[in-house]
Structures are given as C-alpha cells and as structure tokens.
Amino acid sequence: MPPIKKGKGLKGKRCDSPSSTLSSVESQASPGSHSTQTSAQPTTSRCDMDTNEGIHALFTSLKGYGYLASGQFADLTIRVADEEFKVHKVIVCGQSEFFSRMFSSDWKENVNNEVKLGEVDPSAVEAMIHFMYGIDYDSSGSSRGRVSPLFFNAQIYALAEEYEVQKLKELAKEKFATSVRACWDMDDFPPVIVEVYNTTPSADRGLRDVIVNTCVEHIEPLLLKEAFLDVLESCNHFAADIARQLASKPSKPSKPSKYRCSQCGYA
C-alpha cells in the first residue's frame, strides 16, 4: 500500500458525575398505632464524603491550562521528538490505562519519571494532554500549523487507542464523523481512508464504519473521482467493506416493464 502524506501539504479542496446525596426517610405510624416503619436509603459516611470531596477538589484544581502551562508541581515529563511536556501523574494516569500500568510496575520510567514516546506527531500528543486536563482540542491542529481535520482526528483516535484513553477515543470518533460528513467530497478524503485502514485493526470499526457508511451514501459521485478509485484498488479491506455494505443495502424497486401485444394491441 503506497505511503500517504499526513494532512499537511495536501493540495486542492480541504477541508459531571452528580454529587452523591445523603438521605434518610423515616415515617412513623399515626398516634395509637402499634408499629413504627422506617425506610432508609443507603448512606455514605462523613469520612467517605470528605475523602471524595478532597480528591475531587485536587483533581479539579490541577485540571485546566494554568498548572499545565506553568508546569508547577509537575512530576512527570513526556518527551516526543525534540519537545517535552511537564504533566501531573494523577491527571495522566487517572485517564490512561497505559500510563497507569507503567507507573504501577517496575518500569524504568517509574524511576526517572520520564517517558519518551516514539514517532508521534507532537501536535497529537499535545492534543491528548490537553484533553486530559479538560481542554478541548482543535481539530485543525494548533499553533504549530493547520492540518486537515480528517487526518488530525484520525491521528488522535489512533493515539487514544494506543495509550488507552477511552474518552478521548470517543471524542475523536465524534469529531471525525463530523469532518467526514462535511468533507467527503474534498481531495483529502481518499487518502484519509488509507490512513484509517493503516492505523486501525480490522476489529476496530469505530472510524472504518464512519467511512464505509459515508462512501455508500455518496457512492455515485465518489466513483467519478480517480483518487477514490485508486483507493478501492490499493486497499483491499476497504473495497471488501464497501462491497459488503452495498450488497446488504436494499435495492430500489424497478418499475415494471410494459409490453404491448402485437396481435391485439393491448398493453
């Protein structure tokens, strides 16, 4: 499968948990009654409430751009390429199963409090960290430069899968679907199909189903695009998904043909 460009440089058209309540309901029989009935809801001890409120206050105080930007009280450094991000373990490990396992085991990162990521776009890592701190990410990239929303959201989805940030993965899927609905006829749509099929396993249907359903919906105009036909030829799994979806799609009933009898002239 031919390599593709990651969003930049493409020419042409581009595109709270509710607080727990403590309640106890007691009802007594009217005077003269021989019994007293008490109905109570499960209660939470004051100690548990204080602990939960304290954790929530700590988490809330760390979230947001202030502590992230200043690096104050940061106890973990994430390095990618030639950039580094000073973050807080309680924030990162609280949302990433990957990082949680890392710092719950005897990995070397648990000793030096530094994590080096592989060949990852720093913009995508920045977006993931921003999400962990409660900051929504821009689908068009960041101050580092504008990119295709299709590519960037697909990249965030793959990153969230790798580092097991489920909520971010769900958000990236929503943003990707929005981008696809708006940009399916843009020049960067065919190459992003290849990107998605290269970066997601066949069992992960999150972005693949978004692509396939959109393509089937607009199959006629897409088949007029040379770039789309090239993707059908080069990406066998995508072509198979399209074929299966088209085969399961109800066909439009054709109008019955009319014949006229040559003998009597009646239709």
N, C-alpha and C positions, 0 to 999 in steps of 0.2 A: 504494500500500500504506500503510495507516494507521501513524502512528508508534506506538511502544510504549514503555513505561516500562522502565528498566534495572534490574530486580531490586528496588530499594528501593520501598517503599510498596505493594507488591502485597498485596492482602487475600486472605483465605481460606487454604486449606491450602498450605503451602510446604515447601515442602520445606527395580673398578679394573684399569685395564689391568694384567695380570700383569707382574711385573718381568721384564726380559729376563735370560736366563741365559747364561753363557759356558761352553761345554762342548766338550771335545776328547777324542775317544776314539781311543786308539791300541792296536792289537793286534799283537803280534809272533808270528811263527811259532815253533813249538817248537824247542828246540835241534837243530841239524842240518838245519833247513830251509834252502832256498836262496833264499827270498824273505821280505820283510817287508811286511805290509799295513798301511796307515794309513787310517783313516776319520775324517774331521774334520767337525764341524758348522760352519756359518758363524759367524765370531767377530765380536765387537764390540770395538773398540779401547778402551783405558782412558780415552783422551781423550774419546771419544764418550760413554762411560758417565758420566764426571764431569760433562759438559755436560748430559746428560739429567737426571741426579740434581739438578743445580743448578737447572734450570728447574722441575722437579717440586717441589723444596723451596720455591722462590719462589712458585709458584702456590698451593701448599698453605698457606703462611704467610699469604697475602693473603686466602684464602677463609675464610669464617666471619663471624660477626657483629661481631667485635672491630674490625677495620680499617674495616668498612663503617659501623659506628655512630660511631666516633671521627672518621672522615674523614682519619686520618693517612696521609700520603704520597699522598693522592688527587690525581690530575692531570686530572680531567675532571668537569664539572658538568652534570648533566642537569636541565633545568627543565621542569616541566609545571604548568600553571595558576599558582598562587602558591606552589608548593613547589619545592624543589631537592634533588637527591641527589648527594652527593660520592662519586665512584667512581674506580676504577683502570682505565685504558685496557687494560692487559694482561689484565684479567679480562673486561671488556665486549667488547673487540674479538676476544678469543680464542673467543667463543661466538656472536657476532652477525656474520653476513656483511655486514649493512647498515653497522654501525659500523666494521667492518674496512675496507670500501671508502672510507668517509668519511675516515678518518684515514690512508689510503694515497694520497689525492688532494689536490688543491689547493682543497679546500672552505674556506670561511671558518671553519667550526668547527674546522678543523685549526690555525688561527692563535690563536684566543681560547680554545680548549679548553672550549667551552660549547655545549651542544646544547639547543635549545628544541623540544619536541615539541608537536604540535597539540592538538586537542580529544580528549584521552585521559584516562581516569579515573586519578587519581594512585594509587589503590589497586592498579590493574592494573600500572602501571609499577613500583610498589614490589615487587609480587609477582615481576615479571620480573627485577628487580635482585637480589632475594633468591635466586632460583633460580640466577642466575649465580655467586653466592657460596656455592653449595652448601646453601642454606637452603630447605627445602620451604615452599611457600605454603599458606595456609589457604583452602580452597575457599569458606568462608563470609565471606571478606573479611579484615579486620584490625581493629585498634583504632579505625579510622576509622568503623566501623559494620558491622553484619552485613548481608549481602546474600544473595540466592538463589544457592546453589551452581550451579544450572543456568546462570544468567546469567553468573556470575563466571568459570566455566570456559570458557564460550563466548567471553567477552571476552578471556581470556588466550590462547586459541587464535588468535583474530584478531590480537592484538598480536604473538604469536610469529611468525605468518606475515608480518606487515608488516616486522618487524625481523630476520627470518630467523634465529630461534633455534630450530633444528630439534628439539633435545632437549626444550625447553620445550613445543613444539607437541605432541610425542608424549605428554608427561606430561599436558598439558591435555586431550587426547583421552581418555586413560585415566580421568582424574577425571570428565570429562563423562559418559562411558559409565556409570560407577558411579552418578552422580547421576541419570541418566535411568532406569536400572533401578529405582532406589528411589523416584523421584518422578514417573513418567509419569502418574499419576492426580491429581497436585496441580494447583492452579489456575495455577501459574506455568509449566506445561509448554507449553500452546498458545502463549503469547506468545514463549517462547524459540525456538519453531520459526521464527517470523517473524524473530527476531533472527539466528539462524544463516543463514537464507536471504538475509538482507540484508547480512551481513558476510563471506560466503564466496563465491568464484567457483564457477560451476557445475561446473568441472573438479575442484574440491577436494571429494572425497567423504568426508573424514575424519569430520566431525560429522554431515553430512547422512545418511550411511548408518546411523549410530547411531540417528538419529531415525526414519528410514523403517522400519528393521527392527523397532524397538520398537513403532511405531504399527501395523504389520501384525500383529505378535504379539498386540496388545491392541485390534484394530480394533473389535470389537463394543462393548465398554464405552466406547471413545472416541467412537464415533459417537452416543452418547447425550448427549454434552456439547455444549452450544450453542457454547461458545468454540472447540472443536475444529472444528466445522462452519464457523464463521466463518473460521478459518484456511484451510480447504480452499477456500473460496470466494474469499478475497482473495489467496492465494499460489499462483499457477498452477503454478510449478515444483514446489512441494511436492505439489500434487494430482496432477501428472503422474507424479512419482516413486512415489507411493502406488499409482496405477493400474497402473503397470508392474510393481511388486513383487507386487501382488495377482494380476495376470494370469499371472505366472510361478510363483505358488505352487500346488503340486499340490492339486487339489480332493479333498475326501473322497469316496470312492466311496459312492454312494447304494444303499440296499437295494433289490433288485429287487422290483417290484410283483407282487402275486399276483392272478390273475384266476380266477374260478370260472365254469366253463361253465354256461350257463343250461339246456342240454339234458341233459348227463349229470351235472352236479353236481360234477365233479372240478375240483380247482384246477390 
